[in-house]
Amino acid sequence: KKILVTGATGQIGSFLIERLVKENAEIFAVGRNKKQLKEIQPLVKSQKIKFLECDITNEKSIKKNSKFLNNIDFFVHLSSGYRFDSSDSMTSNHHTIEHDLKGTIKILKELKNLDGILFASSVSIYGKPEYLPVDEDCSVNPNHFYGVGKFGAEKILQSFTLKNKIPLTILRIAAVIGERDRSNQIIPICVNKALKNETINVNEKSSRDYIHIFDVIEFS
């Protein structure tokens, strides 16, 4: 099987690619910059995977890779457009629309021979849930543009797979923790503060679900 993985240099992407290589899959890893391969660099150098330098928001960039994209069997869509570290929320919101919605549509146009799709969505699509624990029957009501982008991408992929009669798996993932977490979210912040022997301030009224990266890979 020829498997295309977006978000290939991210936390989930890099671990999943390593797992798929062990299972002898033929991997095409998508990323914006071949100079920032991070953990997958050894796999690219050893030619165990093919790296496609591609911006899915740019049609010209996608077209340059069409000879590979046209022959992909399975699509693993992990990349996300929201910039949590941006100080400008409107800029992040615009980038989410360009990447999660328009970018998903653009790359799907080149994937002409798919047998299936796996999409990494998020529990953030539920917003403030009606009940806990959240399940698939809980109402979708995102209150953050990250959730809006993920839910929009879900609907695009559902329409595409329904039309083309191929299976779609959607994983609505909670906040991921574990190795290779490069985010500026609470767990890495607390770990870094602890290593520096700094004070950690905790809001006792706040709670959040987490999932370890190895569990995400096991379910993927």
N, C-alpha and C positions, 0 to 999 in steps of 0.2 A: 504494500500500500504506500502511495505517495501522500504524505501528510504535511499540510501547510499549517504553520503555527505563527500567529501574530503575537506581539508582546513577548517575543522569544528571549529577550535579554532581561526580562523582569523576574521577580521571585518565583512565581508559579511557572512561567514559561521555561526558565532554565532547568528547574528540577524535572518538569515533565519531559522535556527533550532528552535529558540524560536517561530517564526511564524508558522512553521509546527507542532510543538507540540500543539499549540492552536487549530490547525485543526485536531488533533487526528491522525496524521500520525505516523507510526512506524519508528523511526529514528535510523540509524546506522552511528555514527559519526567517521570518520577516522582521526587519528592524530598520530604523532610519539612518543609522550611522555605523558603518563597518569598522570604525575606529573605536567603538564603544561596545565590544562584544561581551565584556565581563566574563562570567563563568562559562559561557559556551565557546569562548575563543579556542581552547584546545580541540574541541570537536570540529570547529571550522578549519583549523590549521591541518588537522589530520584527515580532513575530507570525509569525516564520518557523517557530516551534515552539510547541506548547501545553504549558504546565507544569501538572502535576497535583500539588498539595500533598497528599501521601498517605503515611500510615504503614502499611506492609503488614502490620504486626503487629496493627493495630487494625481490626476488622471494620467499625465505624461509619465510619472514615475511608475505607475501601475502598468501602463502599456509597455514600458521597457522590459518588464518581467513577464509579459503575457505568454511567452513560449513555455514558461514553467507553470504559470497559473492555470493555463488551459488544460493541463493534464493532471491536475491534483485530484486525488480520490476522496480525501477527507480533510475538512477544514476545522481547525481548532482556533477559535477567535478569543484571545485573551487580552488583547490590548485595550486600554481605556484612554479617553481623551481628557479627563478632568485633572486639573493641576491643583492638588490640595495645598501646595506650598506657594501658590500665587497670592499676592497681596491684593490683586484686582479681581474681584469675584465675577464681574461682567466679562472680563477677558477669558476667565476659566469657563464660564457658561458658553460663550461663543465657541471656544475651542472644543467643548463637549459636543455641540451640535455638528461642527465640521467633521469631527473624528468619529464619534459613536454612531451618528446617523448617516450623514453624507458619505463618510469613509467606508462604512459597512456596505452601503449600496454600490459604491464604485468598485470595490474589490469583488463583490458577488457577480458583477457583470462579466468578469474574466474567468470565473470558476464554472466552467461549462460541463464538467463531467463528474460532479460530486456524487458520492455514495452516502454522505452524511455530514452533519455539523455538530460540534460541541461548542457551546458559548458560555463564557464565564460572566454571569450576571452578578447581582448583589442583593442582599437582604434590604439594602437601602431603598429599594423600590416600594417597600411597604410603608415608609415614613414612620409615623407613630402607630405601631400596630394596635389592632382592636383587641387582641388577646395574646397571651403567651402560653406555651411557646408558639412561635409563628409557624404556619404550615402553608401549603399551596392554596388552601381555600381562604386565606386571609386576604382582605381587600387591599388592592394596590393603590397607594396614595403617597407617592414620593414628595418629600418636602425639601429636597435638595437637588440641585441640577445633576449631580452625579447619578442619583437614582432615576431622574428623568431620562438621562442619556441611555442608561442601561435598559430601562423599560422600553424606550423607543427602539433600541436595537433588537430587543426580543421580538417586538411586533414585526419588524422588517424581516427578520430571519424566519419567523413563523409563516409569514406570507410567502416567502421565497421557497421554503421547504414544502409547503402545502401545494404550491403550483407545480413544483418539480417532483413531487411524490418521493421525497427522501426523508429519512429520520432526522430529528433535531433533539438534542439533549441540552437542557438549560440548567446550569448550576447557579442557584442564588446563594452566593457565598457570603459568610460573615467576615468580619475583619480577620485577616490572615496574620498569624504570628509565626516566628521561627527563624531559622537561618536565612540570610540574604534579604532580610527586611530592611529596605533602604528608605522607608517612609519616615515622616516626622510625626508619627502618631504616638499614642500614649505609652505603649509597651517599650519601643526603642528609647523614648525619652526617659522613662523610669530606669531602664537598664543603664543607660549612659550616666544618669545622675548617681545611681548607686555605685557604679565603678569609680566615680569621682568623689564619692563620699559627700554628695550634696543633698540638701533637704528635698524630699519629695512631697508635694502638696496633693492631697487627694480629696475629691468631692464625694462625700459619703452618700449623696442622694443620686449619684449617677451610676448607671450600670450598662454593660455592653457585652455582647456575645463575641467569642473569639474561636477560631479554628486553627489548628496547627497545620503548617504547610504540608507535612507528610500525609495528613488525612485528606487534604485537598487532592493531592496527587493520587492517592489510593482510589478516590471516588471518580477521578477524571477518565 
